[in-house]
């Protein structure tokens, strides 16, 4: 393990951590990526891009401590229970373990990536309330910290079962209802900038999004890119009735908790241009969109851990 690294990035082989690690590296900063398996394709890709690897497991506090040695700034993100790998209790335990280790090792700045519905009161969904608990814990510690709350990823819309292969698209919002979304490249870039300017962002909670879209916006954009009509509908009522997880997410969107409250104009003034849905579809989202158009899986991939 390279002991000259400046930033330690958790979740580096995942979507968020990978985006942050690459954004930091693009700025010429030294990155240490926390990985479980150094022989995995994703870990080898990080190493090939010039990042050092810290091998460990979030269930092993000693490996977290070892990875933390000599680090100035930490990006902390954990897998949530909907992925089926951890419980909500385990997510909280891992988030606290990273924060405690950062304090023990005198890390200057801890950036915790939470969620858009977190920190606004109980939601009735464990994987949101777990993030609220981690937020409160981080803020209670004697360490300079920042919390970011990203909106739903644009990439999430390309999961199987949303209907694109059948020339339709189903999602949470009603046709005229707005929901904020974020492109991973924006998420990575903004979090990297925060890590590189800890004094400026210390103590702040920042809601993150790239754009606000309605179901009709999705219909127009997807139709243009697909070259054929893509009809938008909300998840049908019978599916929501059968799936309490999706139903509660839809309820949170209707209540405004999941709709997003990021100030897009302020974010653009602070961090520069934000990626629109159309730009994302024309760029990094194009391969994902094309794959989704040809994916005939019928089952919605969004689910809770009990159904994983």
Secondary structure by P-SEA (a helix, b strand, c coil): ccccccbbbcccccaaaaaaaaaaaaabbbbbbbccccccaaaaaaaaacccccccccccaaaaaaaaccccbbbbbbbccccccccaaaaaaaaaaaaaaaaaacccbbbbbbcccccccccccaaaaaaaaaaaaaaaccccbbbbbbcccccccccccccccccbbbccccccbbbbbbbaaaaaaaaaaaaacccccccbbbbbbcccccaaaaaaaaaaaaccbbbbbcccaaaaaacaaaaaaaaaaaacccccccaaaaaaaaccccccaaaaaaccaaaaaaaaaacccccccccccccc
